[in-house]
């Protein structure tokens, strides 16, 4: 491979382009994965599974290190090494003795420097994150020996092309006060997750088409990403993502899940289990908690919330609107928004531990005995604010046995259905929402609001993150009640003890969630292990077809309706304009299948759909697309060879 060294002060560096990386993929693919007969053969364009591509790339990077081509003086720099996160880079080189690399991406101000540190080794894979888009970045590199001495030092530059325009200027205004939190990850509602620094500049983004759910942070430091390049049709005729990737912040995909059910935004993880909120039946929404085994992609347990609290308020579809769940030591903390309640349940026994709610909510119900008593101090003559009135987010801050401390974001709203208030006890405020710190005594079955702070009024998408010492709170409000062209959301730091407003940023976009961006740099220094078993779950098979095809059109397939057919493992992926294509037929000599798309809601925008081929039996299938009462035959066929 051609090597172009760019001379810089104190040494040189070589940079690989996208075409160089693609050559590496082709060179090493068969070494990583033995060439074996595939079950699906077709002239359709092939798309490599993203996890396989990450493994091939890592194998190629290890081969480069095997050859001892690069030193600290002459580095190999690979921008966007896995093709999915352009504000990252990987530096490769060898050293004669074990050293570690300490680096600093120089920020516009010193408090915006992004720092990282690797393990001691002679084979150096240095993952660089926190790069600015659309400019040259200065990276300060130090090679440190086991005595803690810096034996070599240099500064290099890495250029990053401009990031997509819709996220480039996320922050409309930020103050210059010192922040207690570093880089903040925001899941924007437009489907482009970003990390911003204290100045409001975007320092991380991901280049894969995703949905409103975006990234779901996992306990192992990875995240689950919704992949909108593979969709299915749900029972309501809506386009819904069906492919999810477990990834790290460098863009490496570890596992891919194919799921027929929708994962809601309320999610928590423990070990190999992912808990998420879904629907209990066709008539209701967000009122079931399901447990997914991340190693198998199988659902292993679920809990319908009405089986715990009863059916009293289950009179319309989104009767709970579960906005957050959190797993803690065998319990799940549920923020039941429209029930004005915080519910802690024992996941093993599927029964409540306690409930925090205004007294009227569960009065004379079967769960009234679990409602904690309010022992908060109230000033004489002062109006009592309901503890929960449309709560949006709850999280455990401290767990000292029977004594617990939680933080609550309360929207302060009242919802009516058919003009009536269904759940009592709430109180509406259009002026402000409330952040509360609540002390719980499980032995005494009581609670006390120890601190409460008024913040701007929110409608949804709010959460509270606390610092490790619990002195500071980061209040992230993703959807403000009062919005302007420049301000749709806000993040605000608060002194937990005094309620004083500290550092804050006003955001132009709505975001659905936020968390601290603190990637594990040392984990990224390790190559992925070879693993053939990376696809979990499955999509519902197609129906068999035994009828006759409609009239065959003499015209080519119109790109307005359908196009870009491709094969990814045992999926047929294609782009369609929803609501325009009626059916897709796969007609073989002895077998035939059909995918019905007739009841799909129209969208004047093409979407990518995934059609499973896993259940197809051995045959050669021709593909026909039906629209406008005619079928159009695609020029390529699909052969199932075993």
C-alpha positions as CSV (number, residue, x, y, z in Angstrom):
1,X,0.0,0.0,0.0
2,X,1.4,3.4,-0.9
3,X,2.7,5.3,2.0
4,X,2.7,9.1,2.0
5,X,4.5,10.7,5.0
6,X,3.5,14.2,5.8
7,X,6.5,15.9,7.5
8,X,5.6,17.8,10.7
9,X,7.6,19.2,13.5
10,X,9.5,16.5,15.4
11,X,8.5,13.7,13.0
12,X,5.9,12.7,10.5
13,X,2.6,11.1,10.1
14,X,0.8,9.1,7.5
15,X,-3.0,9.2,7.1
16,X,-5.2,6.5,5.6
17,X,-8.1,7.5,3.4
18,X,-11.5,5.9,3.1
19,X,-10.3,4.0,0.0
20,X,-7.3,2.7,1.9
21,X,-9.5,1.4,4.6
22,X,-11.8,-0.3,2.1
23,X,-8.7,-2.0,0.5
24,X,-7.8,-3.3,4.0
25,X,-11.4,-4.8,4.3
26,X,-11.0,-6.6,1.0
27,X,-7.5,-7.8,1.8
28,X,-8.3,-9.3,5.2
29,X,-12.0,-10.3,5.1
30,X,-11.3,-13.9,4.1
31,X,-8.6,-14.2,6.8
32,X,-10.9,-13.1,9.5
33,X,-13.9,-15.1,8.3
34,X,-13.2,-18.3,6.5
35,X,-14.7,-18.4,3.0
36,X,-17.6,-20.8,3.2
37,X,-20.6,-21.3,1.0
38,X,-23.3,-18.7,1.8
39,X,-26.9,-19.7,2.1
40,X,-28.1,-16.6,0.2
41,X,-26.5,-15.9,-3.3
42,X,-27.5,-13.0,-5.5
43,X,-26.2,-10.3,-7.9
44,X,-27.8,-7.7,-5.7
45,X,-25.3,-5.4,-4.0
46,X,-23.9,-6.9,-0.8
47,X,-23.8,-5.0,2.5
48,X,-21.4,-6.3,5.2
49,X,-22.7,-6.7,8.7
50,X,-21.4,-3.8,10.7
51,X,-20.0,-6.0,13.4
52,X,-18.0,-8.1,10.8
53,X,-16.6,-4.9,9.3
54,X,-15.4,-3.7,12.7
55,X,-13.7,-7.0,13.4
56,X,-12.0,-7.0,10.0
57,X,-10.8,-3.4,10.6
58,X,-9.3,-4.3,14.0
59,X,-7.6,-7.4,12.5
60,X,-6.1,-5.2,9.8
61,X,-4.9,-2.7,12.4
62,X,-3.2,-5.6,14.3
63,X,-1.5,-6.7,11.1
64,X,-0.1,-3.2,10.7
65,X,1.3,-3.3,14.2
66,X,2.8,-6.8,13.4
67,X,4.9,-5.2,10.7
68,X,6.5,-2.6,12.9
69,X,6.2,0.1,10.3
70,X,5.5,3.1,12.5
71,X,7.1,4.7,15.5
72,X,6.3,7.6,17.8
73,X,8.3,9.8,15.4
74,X,6.5,8.5,12.3
75,X,2.9,7.8,13.2
76,X,0.0,6.2,11.3
77,X,-3.1,8.3,11.8
78,X,-6.5,6.9,10.7
79,X,-9.4,9.4,10.8
80,X,-12.8,7.8,11.5
81,X,-11.3,4.3,11.6
82,X,-14.6,2.4,11.6
83,X,-16.5,4.7,9.3
84,X,-19.3,5.7,11.7
85,X,-17.9,8.4,14.0
86,X,-16.0,11.1,12.0
87,X,-14.9,13.0,15.1
88,X,-12.7,10.1,16.1
89,X,-9.3,8.9,15.0
90,X,-6.9,6.0,15.7
91,X,-3.1,6.4,16.0
92,X,-0.9,3.3,15.4
93,X,2.8,2.8,16.2
94,X,5.3,0.5,17.9
95,X,7.8,1.3,20.7
96,X,10.9,-0.6,21.8
97,X,9.8,-0.7,25.4
98,X,6.5,-0.6,27.2
99,X,5.1,2.9,27.5
100,X,1.7,4.5,27.7
101,X,0.4,7.5,25.6
102,X,-1.2,10.5,27.3
103,X,-2.9,12.8,24.9
104,X,-4.9,16.1,24.9
105,X,-7.1,17.4,22.1
106,X,-6.5,21.1,22.6
107,X,-9.8,22.9,23.1
108,X,-10.8,26.4,22.3
109,X,-10.4,27.1,26.0
110,X,-8.4,25.0,28.5
111,X,-11.5,23.7,30.2
112,X,-12.6,22.2,26.9
113,X,-9.5,20.0,26.4
114,X,-10.4,16.4,25.8
115,X,-7.9,14.0,27.4
116,X,-7.1,10.3,27.2
117,X,-4.6,7.8,28.4
118,X,-3.7,4.3,27.2
119,X,-2.3,1.2,28.9
120,X,1.4,0.4,29.0
121,X,2.4,-1.6,25.8
122,X,4.8,-1.8,22.9
123,X,1.9,-2.0,20.4
124,X,0.1,1.3,20.5
125,X,-3.5,1.8,19.4
126,X,-4.4,5.3,20.6
127,X,-8.1,6.1,20.2
128,X,-8.6,9.9,19.8
129,X,-12.0,11.3,20.6
130,X,-13.3,14.9,21.2
131,X,-12.2,16.3,17.8
132,X,-13.8,19.4,16.4
133,X,-15.5,19.1,13.0
134,X,-14.6,21.3,10.0
135,X,-11.1,22.1,11.1
136,X,-7.6,21.0,11.9
137,X,-7.3,19.8,15.5
138,X,-4.1,20.0,17.6
139,X,-3.3,16.9,19.6
140,X,-0.6,17.0,22.3
141,X,1.0,13.5,22.6
142,X,3.3,12.3,25.4
143,X,5.0,8.9,25.5
144,X,5.4,8.0,29.2
145,X,7.5,5.1,30.6
146,X,6.7,3.0,33.6
147,X,8.7,5.4,35.8
148,X,6.2,8.1,34.9
149,X,8.8,10.0,32.9
150,X,7.8,11.6,29.6
151,X,10.4,10.2,27.2
152,X,9.0,11.7,24.0
153,X,6.6,14.5,23.2
154,X,5.0,15.9,20.1
155,X,2.0,17.8,18.7
156,X,0.2,16.7,15.6
157,X,-2.7,17.9,13.7
158,X,-5.8,15.9,12.5
159,X,-8.3,17.4,10.1
160,X,-12.0,16.5,10.4
161,X,-14.4,17.5,7.6
162,X,-17.5,19.5,8.6
163,X,-20.2,17.6,10.4
164,X,-23.8,17.6,9.2
165,X,-25.3,21.1,9.1
166,X,-28.4,20.2,11.2
167,X,-26.2,19.5,14.3
168,X,-23.3,21.9,13.7
169,X,-24.7,24.8,15.7
170,X,-26.7,22.9,18.3
171,X,-26.1,25.4,21.1
172,X,-27.5,28.9,20.6
173,X,-26.1,30.4,23.8
174,X,-23.9,29.3,26.7
175,X,-22.4,31.2,29.6
176,X,-18.8,31.3,30.7
177,X,-19.3,30.1,34.3
178,X,-17.1,27.1,35.4
179,X,-18.9,23.8,34.8
180,X,-18.8,20.9,37.2
181,X,-19.6,18.5,34.3
182,X,-17.5,18.0,31.3
183,X,-18.8,16.8,28.0
184,X,-22.6,16.1,27.7
185,X,-24.2,13.6,25.3
186,X,-27.5,14.7,23.9
187,X,-29.9,12.4,22.0
188,X,-31.5,14.9,19.6
189,X,-35.1,14.2,18.5
190,X,-33.9,14.6,14.8
191,X,-31.9,11.4,15.2
192,X,-28.4,12.7,15.4
193,X,-26.8,12.1,18.9
194,X,-24.0,14.6,19.7
195,X,-21.7,15.4,22.6
196,X,-21.1,19.1,23.4
197,X,-18.4,20.7,25.5
198,X,-18.7,23.5,28.0
199,X,-18.6,26.1,25.2
200,X,-21.4,24.4,23.4
201,X,-19.3,23.1,20.5
202,X,-20.1,19.6,19.1
203,X,-17.2,17.3,19.9
204,X,-18.7,14.0,19.0
205,X,-21.2,12.8,16.5
206,X,-22.2,9.6,14.8
207,X,-22.8,9.1,11.1
208,X,-25.5,6.5,10.9
209,X,-29.1,7.1,10.2
210,X,-30.9,6.7,13.5
211,X,-34.4,7.5,14.9
212,X,-35.7,9.6,17.8
213,X,-34.6,7.0,20.3
214,X,-31.1,7.4,19.0
215,X,-28.5,6.1,21.5
216,X,-29.4,4.1,24.6
217,X,-26.5,4.1,27.0
218,X,-25.6,0.7,28.5
219,X,-24.1,-0.2,31.8
220,X,-21.0,-1.7,30.1
221,X,-20.0,1.6,28.6
222,X,-21.4,0.8,25.2
223,X,-24.7,2.0,23.8
224,X,-27.6,0.5,21.8
225,X,-28.1,2.5,18.6
226,X,-31.4,2.4,16.6
227,X,-30.5,1.8,13.0
228,X,-33.1,3.4,10.7
229,X,-31.6,1.8,7.6
230,X,-33.6,-1.3,8.4
231,X,-37.3,-0.8,9.2
232,X,-40.4,-2.9,9.5
233,X,-44.1,-2.1,9.5
234,X,-45.9,-2.3,12.8
235,X,-49.5,-3.4,13.4
236,X,-50.6,0.3,13.0
237,X,-49.1,0.6,9.5
238,X,-46.2,2.8,10.8
239,X,-42.6,2.5,9.8
240,X,-40.6,1.3,12.8
241,X,-36.9,0.4,13.2
242,X,-36.2,-3.3,13.6
243,X,-32.4,-3.3,13.8
244,X,-30.3,-2.2,16.8
245,X,-26.6,-2.3,17.2
246,X,-24.5,-2.6,20.4
247,X,-21.6,-0.2,19.8
248,X,-18.8,1.7,21.4
249,X,-18.0,5.4,20.9
250,X,-15.3,4.7,18.3
251,X,-18.0,3.2,16.1
252,X,-17.3,-0.5,16.6
253,X,-20.4,-2.7,16.5
254,X,-20.3,-5.7,18.8
255,X,-23.8,-7.2,18.3
256,X,-26.8,-6.6,16.1
257,X,-30.4,-7.3,17.2
258,X,-33.3,-7.9,14.9
259,X,-36.5,-7.2,16.9
260,X,-40.2,-7.3,15.9
261,X,-41.2,-5.3,18.9
262,X,-40.6,-1.6,19.4
263,X,-38.2,-0.5,22.2
264,X,-39.5,2.6,24.0
265,X,-37.4,5.4,25.5
266,X,-37.6,4.1,29.0
267,X,-34.8,1.7,29.3
268,X,-32.4,0.3,31.9
269,X,-29.7,-2.4,32.0
270,X,-28.4,-4.9,34.5
271,X,-25.7,-7.5,33.4
272,X,-26.9,-9.3,30.3
273,X,-30.5,-8.1,30.7
274,X,-32.0,-5.0,29.0
275,X,-35.3,-3.8,30.5
276,X,-37.5,-1.7,28.3
277,X,-41.0,-0.4,28.2
278,X,-43.4,-1.6,25.5
279,X,-47.2,-2.2,25.1
280,X,-49.2,-4.8,27.0
281,X,-51.7,-5.2,24.1
282,X,-53.0,-3.6,20.9
283,X,-55.1,-1.2,22.9
284,X,-52.5,0.3,25.2
285,X,-49.1,1.9,25.2
286,X,-46.0,2.0,27.4
287,X,-47.5,-0.1,30.2
288,X,-45.4,-3.3,30.0
289,X,-41.8,-3.8,31.2
290,X,-40.0,-6.5,29.2
291,X,-36.6,-8.1,29.9
292,X,-34.4,-8.9,26.9
293,X,-31.4,-11.2,27.2
294,X,-28.6,-9.3,25.4
295,X,-26.7,-12.5,24.7
296,X,-29.5,-14.3,22.9
297,X,-31.9,-11.5,21.8
298,X,-34.8,-13.4,23.4
299,X,-37.5,-12.0,25.7
300,X,-37.2,-13.8,29.0
301,X,-39.7,-12.0,31.2
302,X,-42.3,-9.3,31.2
303,X,-44.5,-7.4,33.7
304,X,-47.8,-5.7,32.8
305,X,-48.0,-2.7,35.2
306,X,-51.7,-3.0,35.5
307,X,-51.2,-6.4,37.1
308,X,-49.4,-4.6,39.9
309,X,-51.4,-1.4,40.4
310,X,-54.8,-2.5,39.1
311,X,-57.1,-1.4,36.2
312,X,-58.6,1.6,37.9
313,X,-57.0,4.1,35.5
314,X,-56.6,1.9,32.5
315,X,-59.3,3.6,30.5
316,X,-57.4,4.9,27.5
317,X,-54.3,3.9,25.4
318,X,-51.4,5.8,27.0
319,X,-52.8,5.6,30.5
320,X,-49.4,5.4,32.2
321,X,-46.9,7.0,29.8
322,X,-44.0,5.4,31.5
323,X,-41.2,7.9,31.0
324,X,-38.3,6.3,32.8
325,X,-37.3,3.0,34.5
326,X,-34.1,2.3,36.5
327,X,-32.8,-1.0,37.8
328,X,-31.2,-1.0,41.2
329,X,-30.3,-4.2,43.1
330,X,-33.3,-6.4,42.0
331,X,-35.7,-3.5,42.0
332,X,-37.1,-1.4,39.2
333,X,-37.9,2.2,39.8
334,X,-40.8,3.3,37.5
335,X,-41.7,6.8,36.7
336,X,-45.4,6.5,36.0
337,X,-46.0,9.9,34.5
338,X,-49.8,9.9,34.0
339,X,-50.4,8.1,37.3
340,X,-48.7,11.0,39.2
341,X,-46.6,8.2,40.8
342,X,-43.2,6.8,41.4
343,X,-43.4,3.0,41.9
344,X,-40.6,0.7,43.1
345,X,-41.2,-3.0,42.3
346,X,-39.4,-6.2,43.2
347,X,-38.6,-7.6,39.8
348,X,-38.3,-11.2,41.0
349,X,-41.6,-11.2,42.9
350,X,-43.3,-8.7,40.6
351,X,-44.9,-6.8,43.4
352,X,-44.6,-3.3,44.7
353,X,-42.1,-2.2,47.4
354,X,-43.5,1.3,47.8
355,X,-45.2,4.1,45.9
356,X,-44.7,7.9,46.1
357,X,-47.9,9.7,45.0
358,X,-50.4,12.3,46.1
359,X,-52.7,10.5,48.7
360,X,-55.8,10.7,46.5
361,X,-54.2,8.7,43.6
362,X,-54.3,5.3,45.3
363,X,-56.9,6.0,48.1
364,X,-59.1,2.9,48.7
365,X,-57.2,0.8,46.2
366,X,-55.4,-2.5,46.7
367,X,-52.0,-0.8,46.6
368,X,-52.9,1.9,49.1
369,X,-50.8,0.1,51.8
370,X,-47.6,0.6,49.7
371,X,-48.0,4.4,49.5
372,X,-45.4,6.2,51.5
373,X,-46.4,8.8,54.1
374,X,-45.3,12.4,53.5
375,X,-43.2,13.7,56.4
376,X,-42.0,16.8,54.6
377,X,-41.8,20.0,56.6
378,X,-44.4,22.5,55.4
379,X,-44.5,26.1,56.5
380,X,-47.8,27.2,58.2
381,X,-50.1,28.8,55.7
382,X,-48.0,27.8,52.7
383,X,-49.7,25.9,49.9
384,X,-48.7,22.3,49.7
385,X,-47.2,21.4,46.3
386,X,-48.1,17.8,45.3
387,X,-45.1,15.5,45.5
388,X,-45.7,14.2,42.0
389,X,-47.7,15.9,39.3
390,X,-46.8,14.4,35.9
391,X,-43.3,13.2,37.0
392,X,-40.9,12.8,34.1
393,X,-37.8,11.3,35.6
394,X,-36.6,9.6,38.9
395,X,-33.2,8.2,39.8
396,X,-31.7,6.7,42.9
397,X,-28.9,8.9,44.3
398,X,-28.1,7.0,47.5
399,X,-28.9,3.5,48.8
400,X,-28.2,2.9,52.5
401,X,-30.4,-0.1,53.1
402,X,-33.7,1.1,54.4
403,X,-32.7,4.7,53.8
404,X,-32.6,5.9,50.2
405,X,-32.4,9.2,48.4
406,X,-33.9,9.9,45.0
407,X,-33.9,12.8,42.6
408,X,-37.2,13.7,40.8
409,X,-38.0,15.9,37.9
410,X,-41.7,16.9,38.2
411,X,-43.2,18.6,35.1
412,X,-46.2,19.8,37.1
413,X,-49.1,19.2,34.7
414,X,-52.6,17.7,34.7
415,X,-53.8,15.5,31.9
416,X,-57.5,15.3,30.9
417,X,-59.1,12.5,28.9
418,X,-62.5,13.3,27.2
419,X,-62.4,16.6,29.1
420,X,-62.1,14.9,32.5
421,X,-59.2,14.5,34.9
422,X,-58.7,10.8,35.3
423,X,-55.9,10.7,37.9
424,X,-56.5,13.0,40.9
425,X,-53.9,14.7,43.2
426,X,-51.9,16.7,40.6
427,X,-51.6,20.4,40.2
428,X,-50.8,22.2,36.9
429,X,-48.2,25.0,36.7
430,X,-47.3,26.7,33.4
431,X,-44.7,28.9,35.2
432,X,-42.2,26.3,36.2
433,X,-41.3,22.6,36.7
434,X,-39.6,21.3,39.8
435,X,-36.5,19.3,40.7
436,X,-36.8,17.6,44.1
437,X,-34.5,15.5,46.3
438,X,-36.5,13.1,48.3
439,X,-35.3,11.0,51.4
440,X,-37.1,7.7,51.8
441,X,-37.4,5.6,54.9
442,X,-38.5,2.1,53.8
443,X,-38.7,0.8,57.4
444,X,-41.0,3.7,58.4
445,X,-42.8,3.7,55.0
446,X,-42.3,7.4,54.7
447,X,-40.6,10.1,52.6
448,X,-39.4,13.6,53.1
449,X,-38.8,16.3,50.4
450,X,-35.4,17.6,51.5
451,X,-34.7,20.0,48.6
452,X,-36.7,21.5,45.8
453,X,-35.8,23.9,43.1
454,X,-37.9,25.6,40.5
455,X,-36.7,25.4,36.8
456,X,-38.2,26.5,33.5
457,X,-41.5,24.7,32.6
458,X,-41.0,21.6,30.6
459,X,-43.4,19.4,28.6
460,X,-41.3,16.3,28.3
461,X,-37.8,14.8,27.8
462,X,-36.3,16.0,31.1
463,X,-33.9,14.3,33.4
464,X,-31.5,15.0,36.3
465,X,-27.9,13.8,36.6
466,X,-26.0,14.2,39.8
467,X,-22.2,14.6,40.4
468,X,-20.4,11.8,42.2
469,X,-20.2,13.9,45.4
470,X,-24.0,14.8,45.0
471,X,-23.2,18.5,45.4
472,X,-24.3,19.4,41.9
473,X,-27.2,18.5,39.6
474,X,-27.3,18.7,35.8
475,X,-30.9,19.4,34.8
476,X,-31.5,18.5,31.1
477,X,-34.8,19.8,29.8
478,X,-35.2,18.5,26.3
479,X,-38.6,20.1,25.4
480,X,-39.5,23.4,27.0
481,X,-43.0,24.7,27.3
482,X,-42.1,28.1,25.9
483,X,-39.8,27.8,22.9
484,X,-38.3,30.3,20.4
485,X,-36.5,29.8,17.1
486,X,-33.2,29.7,18.9
487,X,-34.2,27.9,22.1
488,X,-36.1,24.6,22.2
489,X,-34.3,23.0,25.2
490,X,-31.8,23.8,27.9
491,X,-29.2,22.2,30.1
492,X,-28.6,23.8,33.5
493,X,-26.3,23.0,36.4
494,X,-27.6,23.6,39.9
495,X,-26.1,23.6,43.3
496,X,-27.9,20.7,45.0
497,X,-27.8,22.3,48.4
498,X,-28.8,25.9,47.6
499,X,-30.7,25.6,44.3
500,X,-28.4,28.2,42.8
501,X,-28.3,28.2,39.0
502,X,-24.7,27.7,37.7
503,X,-23.4,27.0,34.2
504,X,-26.1,26.6,31.5
505,X,-26.6,26.2,27.7
506,X,-29.6,27.0,25.5
507,X,-30.1,24.4,22.8
508,X,-31.7,24.9,19.3
509,X,-32.9,21.3,19.0
510,X,-35.3,19.2,21.0
511,X,-33.4,16.3,22.7
512,X,-34.9,13.2,24.2
513,X,-32.2,12.3,26.7
514,X,-28.9,13.3,28.1
515,X,-25.9,11.8,30.0
516,X,-22.3,12.4,30.7
517,X,-20.0,11.7,27.8
518,X,-17.1,9.8,29.5
519,X,-15.9,7.1,27.0
520,X,-13.6,4.3,28.3
521,X,-10.4,5.2,26.3
522,X,-8.5,2.1,27.5
523,X,-11.2,-0.3,26.3
524,X,-10.8,1.2,22.8
525,X,-7.1,0.3,22.8
526,X,-8.0,-3.4,22.7
527,X,-8.7,-5.2,19.4
528,X,-12.1,-6.9,19.0
529,X,-12.1,-10.7,19.3
530,X,-13.2,-12.7,16.3
531,X,-16.8,-13.6,16.7
532,X,-19.1,-15.2,14.1
533,X,-22.2,-15.1,16.4
534,X,-23.2,-11.4,16.4
535,X,-26.8,-11.5,15.1
536,X,-29.5,-12.0,17.7
537,X,-33.3,-12.1,17.5
538,X,-35.3,-12.5,14.3
539,X,-38.0,-10.9,12.3
540,X,-41.4,-12.5,11.5
541,X,-41.2,-14.7,8.4
542,X,-43.1,-13.8,5.2
543,X,-46.4,-15.4,4.3
544,X,-46.4,-18.1,1.6
545,X,-47.9,-17.1,-1.7
546,X,-50.1,-19.4,-3.7
547,X,-52.1,-17.1,-6.0
548,X,-51.5,-15.4,-9.3
549,X,-49.4,-12.3,-9.8
550,X,-51.1,-9.1,-11.1
551,X,-50.4,-7.9,-14.6
552,X,-46.7,-7.7,-15.4
553,X,-45.7,-4.2,-16.4
554,X,-43.5,-3.6,-19.4
555,X,-41.9,-0.6,-17.7
556,X,-38.9,-0.5,-15.5
557,X,-39.4,-0.1,-11.8
558,X,-39.9,3.6,-11.0
559,X,-37.4,4.9,-8.5
560,X,-40.1,7.0,-6.9
561,X,-41.7,3.9,-5.5
562,X,-38.8,1.4,-5.0
563,X,-35.1,1.0,-5.4
564,X,-31.6,0.2,-4.0
565,X,-32.2,-3.5,-3.3
566,X,-29.3,-5.2,-1.5
567,X,-28.4,-8.2,0.6
568,X,-27.1,-8.1,4.1
569,X,-26.5,-11.7,5.4
570,X,-30.0,-13.1,5.4
571,X,-31.9,-9.8,5.0
572,X,-33.1,-8.3,1.8
573,X,-32.9,-4.5,2.2
574,X,-34.6,-2.1,-0.1
575,X,-35.8,1.6,-0.2
576,X,-39.5,2.3,-0.6
577,X,-41.8,5.3,-0.4
578,X,-44.2,4.1,2.4
579,X,-47.8,3.8,1.3
580,X,-47.1,3.5,-2.5
581,X,-46.0,-0.1,-2.8
582,X,-48.7,-2.7,-2.2
583,X,-46.7,-6.0,-2.1
584,X,-43.3,-7.5,-2.8
585,X,-43.3,-11.0,-4.2
586,X,-40.5,-13.6,-4.1
587,X,-41.4,-16.2,-6.7
588,X,-39.4,-19.4,-7.1
589,X,-39.8,-22.5,-9.2
590,X,-41.4,-24.4,-6.3
591,X,-41.9,-21.9,-3.6
592,X,-43.3,-18.3,-3.3
593,X,-43.5,-15.7,-0.6
594,X,-45.2,-12.3,-0.3
595,X,-44.6,-9.2,1.8
596,X,-47.9,-7.2,2.2
597,X,-47.3,-3.4,2.3
598,X,-50.8,-2.3,1.4
599,X,-51.9,-0.8,4.8
600,X,-48.7,1.2,5.3
601,X,-49.3,4.9,6.1
602,X,-48.1,7.2,3.3
603,X,-44.9,9.2,3.8
604,X,-43.4,11.4,1.1
605,X,-40.0,10.2,1.9
606,X,-38.2,7.0,1.1
607,X,-37.4,4.6,3.9
608,X,-35.2,1.5,4.1
609,X,-37.0,-1.8,4.9
610,X,-35.7,-5.1,6.0
611,X,-37.3,-8.3,4.6
612,X,-36.1,-11.6,6.3
613,X,-34.9,-14.4,4.1
614,X,-34.1,-16.8,6.9
615,X,-37.2,-19.0,6.5
616,X,-37.0,-19.2,2.7
617,X,-36.4,-22.8,1.5
618,X,-33.9,-23.8,-1.2
619,X,-35.0,-22.3,-4.6
620,X,-34.2,-19.5,-7.0
621,X,-36.5,-16.5,-6.5
622,X,-37.4,-13.6,-8.8
623,X,-38.5,-10.4,-7.1
624,X,-41.6,-8.5,-8.2
625,X,-42.8,-5.2,-6.8
626,X,-46.5,-4.3,-7.0
627,X,-47.8,-0.8,-7.3
628,X,-50.5,0.8,-9.4
629,X,-52.1,-2.6,-9.9
630,X,-49.1,-3.9,-11.8
631,X,-46.0,-5.9,-10.9
632,X,-42.5,-4.9,-11.9
633,X,-39.8,-7.6,-12.1
634,X,-36.4,-6.7,-10.8
635,X,-33.5,-7.7,-12.9
636,X,-31.6,-9.6,-10.1
637,X,-32.7,-12.8,-8.5
638,X,-32.1,-14.3,-5.0
639,X,-30.9,-17.9,-4.8
640,X,-31.2,-19.9,-1.5
641,X,-28.7,-22.6,-2.0
642,X,-29.1,-24.6,1.2
